[in-house]
Amino acid sequence: MNLLRMIGVGLLLHTKQLSRSSFEIATALIVPVVQATLAVYLFRAGGEPGRLLEAAVGAGLMGVWSAVLFGSGGAIQRQRWQGTLEMIMLAPRPPALMILPITLATAVTGTYAMLATLLWGRLLYGIPLDFAHPLLFLVAVPGCILGLGMFGLLLASTFVLLRNANALTNTLEYPIWLVSGMLVPITVLPGWTGPIAAALPTTWGARAVREAATGSGPVWPSLGICLAISLGCLVAGALMMTYVERRARAAATLALT
């Protein structure tokens, strides 16, 4: 119970901090709307107006992934700039438990991207929000977001040693959502991307949300695989965080900005 309370308090604290950032607010307001607009016009130009709901959902998932990716990298940098990274690492808890609320907070704030793209598509383009499985959709989206938050811990563990984590996040954003099939079907991608896609929790999370929205397949297997891989990422991230933290201490590079 104490562990869950610590994670809950940390999640609330970091969510409040993100809501005070003008950059985070501006990004959350603008990027999902732009992505949703581009997705709608791409699907219309491709002669697939019947898949506009799928386009809106995919654009929303892209926004969630961007929030997790940039939030995980930016959170570590912000702790460095604020001079609190050392205190986080010196806390009498494993480093992963101190960073996990930050990555979960970025995933929670990313839920706005999903809401914004769906509302934008409905109000501006008249996309009917006829979900095949509304209740499963309400379960799949939080499950996907939780999985992305745990995946964010694995990403954040590699950012502790990097002076400019944003340089890495910029290179990961588009390849991951492309390979994960958030907007473009995986079947149209080169065959060698298949094993990469299967190993990413983003692929299965996006599939679960899309299946719940369109009824194109069973939701629970995809969501279960997403959470299973995410738990693996959580364990790997915890081990990596401990290793990186010890290495950063030994090399005296923890506070480098």
C-alpha positions as CSV (number, residue, x, y, z in Angstrom):
1,M,0.0,0.0,0.0
2,N,2.9,2.4,0.8
3,L,4.4,1.7,-2.6
4,L,1.1,2.3,-4.4
5,R,0.6,5.5,-2.4
6,M,4.1,6.7,-3.3
7,I,3.5,6.1,-7.0
8,G,0.1,7.7,-6.8
9,V,1.4,10.8,-5.0
10,G,4.4,11.0,-7.5
11,L,2.0,10.7,-10.4
12,L,-0.2,13.5,-9.2
13,L,2.8,15.7,-8.4
14,H,4.4,15.3,-11.8
15,T,1.1,15.6,-13.6
16,K,0.7,19.0,-11.9
17,Q,4.2,20.0,-12.9
18,L,3.5,19.2,-16.5
19,S,0.3,21.2,-16.4
20,R,2.3,24.2,-15.4
21,S,4.7,24.1,-18.3
22,S,3.7,26.4,-21.1
23,F,5.7,24.3,-23.6
24,E,4.0,21.1,-22.6
25,I,0.6,22.8,-22.8
26,A,1.2,24.4,-26.2
27,T,2.5,21.0,-27.6
28,A,-0.5,19.1,-26.2
29,L,-2.9,21.6,-27.7
30,I,-1.4,22.0,-31.2
31,V,0.3,18.7,-32.1
32,P,-2.7,16.3,-31.8
33,V,-4.9,18.7,-33.8
34,V,-2.4,18.9,-36.6
35,Q,-1.8,15.2,-36.7
36,A,-5.6,14.5,-36.8
37,T,-6.0,17.0,-39.7
38,L,-3.2,15.4,-41.7
39,A,-4.6,11.9,-41.0
40,V,-8.1,12.8,-42.2
41,Y,-6.9,14.4,-45.4
42,L,-4.5,11.5,-46.1
43,F,-7.3,8.9,-45.8
44,R,-9.7,11.0,-47.9
45,A,-7.0,11.5,-50.6
46,G,-6.4,7.7,-50.6
47,G,-10.1,7.0,-51.3
48,E,-10.8,5.5,-47.9
49,P,-13.4,7.8,-46.2
50,G,-14.8,4.9,-44.4
51,R,-11.7,4.6,-42.3
52,L,-11.8,8.2,-40.9
53,L,-12.5,6.9,-37.4
54,E,-9.5,4.7,-37.6
55,A,-7.5,7.7,-38.8
56,A,-8.6,9.8,-35.8
57,V,-7.8,7.0,-33.3
58,G,-4.4,6.5,-34.9
59,A,-3.6,10.2,-34.7
60,G,-4.6,10.1,-31.1
61,L,-2.2,7.3,-30.4
62,M,0.5,9.2,-32.2
63,G,-0.1,12.0,-29.8
64,V,0.1,9.8,-26.7
65,W,3.3,8.2,-28.0
66,S,4.9,11.7,-28.6
67,A,3.9,12.8,-25.0
68,V,5.5,9.7,-23.5
69,L,8.6,9.9,-25.6
70,F,9.4,13.6,-25.2
71,G,8.0,13.6,-21.6
72,S,10.3,10.8,-20.5
73,G,13.4,12.4,-22.0
74,G,12.4,15.9,-21.0
75,A,11.6,14.9,-17.5
76,I,15.1,13.7,-16.8
77,Q,16.5,16.9,-18.3
78,R,14.1,19.0,-16.2
79,Q,15.3,17.2,-13.1
80,R,18.8,18.0,-14.1
81,W,18.0,21.7,-14.7
82,Q,16.1,22.0,-11.4
83,G,18.9,20.3,-9.5
84,T,16.6,17.5,-8.2
85,L,18.0,14.5,-10.1
86,E,20.6,13.8,-7.5
87,M,17.9,13.8,-4.7
88,I,15.8,11.4,-6.8
89,M,18.7,9.0,-7.2
90,L,19.6,9.3,-3.5
91,A,16.1,8.6,-2.3
92,P,15.8,5.4,-0.1
93,R,13.9,3.7,-2.9
94,P,15.0,2.0,-6.1
95,P,15.6,4.6,-8.8
96,A,13.0,3.0,-11.1
97,L,10.3,3.6,-8.6
98,M,11.2,7.3,-8.4
99,I,11.2,7.7,-12.2
100,L,8.1,5.6,-12.9
101,P,5.7,8.3,-11.7
102,I,7.3,10.7,-14.1
103,T,6.8,8.4,-17.1
104,L,3.3,7.6,-16.0
105,A,2.5,11.3,-15.7
106,T,3.6,11.9,-19.3
107,A,1.3,9.1,-20.4
108,V,-1.6,10.4,-18.5
109,T,-1.2,13.9,-19.9
110,G,-1.1,12.2,-23.3
111,T,-4.7,11.1,-23.0
112,Y,-5.7,14.6,-24.0
113,A,-4.2,13.8,-27.5
114,M,-6.8,11.0,-27.9
115,L,-9.7,13.1,-26.7
116,A,-8.6,16.1,-28.9
117,T,-8.3,14.1,-32.1
118,L,-11.6,12.4,-31.7
119,L,-13.4,15.7,-30.8
120,W,-11.6,17.6,-33.6
121,G,-12.6,14.9,-36.1
122,R,-16.2,14.9,-35.0
123,L,-16.7,18.6,-34.8
124,L,-14.8,19.7,-37.9
125,Y,-15.0,16.8,-40.2
126,G,-18.2,15.1,-39.0
127,I,-16.5,11.8,-38.3
128,P,-19.1,9.5,-36.6
129,L,-17.8,8.2,-33.4
130,D,-19.5,4.8,-33.9
131,F,-17.2,2.5,-31.8
132,A,-17.7,-1.2,-32.4
133,H,-17.1,-1.9,-28.7
134,P,-17.4,1.3,-26.7
135,L,-16.8,-0.4,-23.3
136,L,-13.7,-2.2,-24.6
137,F,-12.5,1.0,-26.1
138,L,-12.7,2.6,-22.6
139,V,-10.6,-0.3,-21.3
140,A,-8.1,-0.5,-24.2
141,V,-7.1,3.1,-24.1
142,P,-6.1,3.2,-20.4
143,G,-4.4,-0.1,-20.8
144,C,-2.4,1.1,-23.8
145,I,-1.5,4.3,-21.9
146,L,-0.4,2.3,-18.9
147,G,1.8,0.1,-21.2
148,L,3.3,3.1,-22.8
149,G,4.1,4.6,-19.4
150,M,6.0,1.4,-18.4
151,F,7.8,1.4,-21.8
152,G,8.7,5.1,-21.0
153,L,10.6,3.9,-18.0
154,L,12.9,1.8,-20.2
155,L,13.5,4.8,-22.4
156,A,14.1,7.1,-19.4
157,S,16.7,4.8,-18.0
158,T,18.9,5.4,-21.1
159,F,18.4,9.2,-20.8
160,V,20.2,9.5,-17.4
161,L,23.6,9.3,-19.1
162,L,22.7,11.5,-22.0
163,R,23.4,15.2,-21.9
164,N,20.9,15.9,-24.6
165,A,18.2,13.3,-24.4
166,N,16.0,15.3,-26.8
167,A,18.4,14.4,-29.6
168,L,17.5,10.7,-29.1
169,T,13.8,11.4,-28.8
170,N,13.7,13.3,-32.0
171,T,15.0,10.2,-33.9
172,L,12.6,7.8,-32.2
173,E,9.2,9.5,-32.6
174,Y,8.3,8.8,-36.2
175,P,10.0,5.5,-36.7
176,I,8.2,3.9,-33.7
177,W,4.7,5.1,-34.6
178,L,5.3,4.1,-38.2
179,V,6.5,0.6,-37.4
180,S,3.8,0.2,-34.7
181,G,1.1,0.7,-37.3
182,M,-0.6,3.5,-35.5
183,L,-1.6,5.1,-38.8
184,V,-0.2,3.0,-41.6
185,P,-0.9,-0.7,-41.7
186,I,2.0,-2.9,-40.8
187,T,1.3,-5.1,-43.8
188,V,2.4,-2.3,-46.2
189,L,5.8,-2.0,-44.6
190,P,8.9,-4.0,-45.5
191,G,9.0,-7.5,-44.2
192,W,12.0,-6.9,-42.0
193,T,10.0,-4.5,-39.8
194,G,7.7,-7.3,-38.7
195,P,9.9,-8.7,-35.8
196,I,10.6,-5.1,-34.7
197,A,6.9,-4.3,-34.6
198,A,6.1,-7.6,-32.7
199,A,8.6,-6.7,-30.0
200,L,7.1,-3.2,-29.3
201,P,4.3,-2.7,-26.8
202,T,3.2,0.3,-28.9
203,T,2.2,-2.1,-31.7
204,W,-0.1,-4.3,-29.6
205,G,-1.5,-1.3,-27.7
206,A,-2.4,0.4,-31.0
207,R,-3.9,-2.8,-32.3
208,A,-6.0,-3.3,-29.2
209,V,-7.4,0.3,-29.4
210,R,-8.0,0.0,-33.1
211,E,-9.8,-3.3,-32.7
212,A,-12.0,-1.9,-30.0
213,A,-12.9,1.1,-32.2
214,T,-13.5,-0.7,-35.5
215,G,-14.3,-4.3,-34.4
216,S,-11.6,-5.7,-36.7
217,G,-10.5,-8.3,-34.2
218,P,-10.4,-9.6,-30.6
219,V,-9.3,-6.9,-28.2
220,W,-8.2,-8.9,-25.2
221,P,-5.3,-10.8,-26.7
222,S,-3.7,-7.7,-28.2
223,L,-4.1,-5.8,-24.9
224,G,-2.8,-8.7,-22.9
225,I,0.4,-8.9,-25.1
226,C,0.8,-5.1,-24.8
227,L,0.7,-5.3,-21.0
228,A,3.0,-8.4,-20.9
229,I,5.7,-6.7,-23.1
230,S,5.3,-3.5,-21.1
231,L,5.9,-5.4,-17.8
232,G,9.0,-6.8,-19.4
233,C,10.0,-3.3,-20.3
234,L,9.3,-2.3,-16.7
235,V,11.6,-5.0,-15.3
236,A,14.3,-4.2,-17.9
237,G,14.0,-0.5,-17.2
238,A,14.4,-1.1,-13.5
239,L,17.6,-3.1,-14.0
240,M,18.9,-0.6,-16.5
241,M,18.1,2.3,-14.2
242,T,20.1,0.7,-11.4
243,Y,23.0,0.0,-13.7
244,V,23.0,3.4,-15.3
245,E,22.6,5.2,-11.9
246,R,25.7,3.3,-10.5
247,R,27.7,4.0,-13.7
248,A,26.7,7.7,-13.6
249,R,27.8,8.0,-10.0
250,A,31.1,6.3,-10.7
251,A,31.8,8.5,-13.7
252,A,30.5,11.6,-11.9
253,T,28.2,12.4,-14.9
254,L,24.8,12.3,-13.2
255,A,24.3,16.1,-13.1
256,L,25.8,17.0,-16.5
257,T,23.5,19.2,-18.5
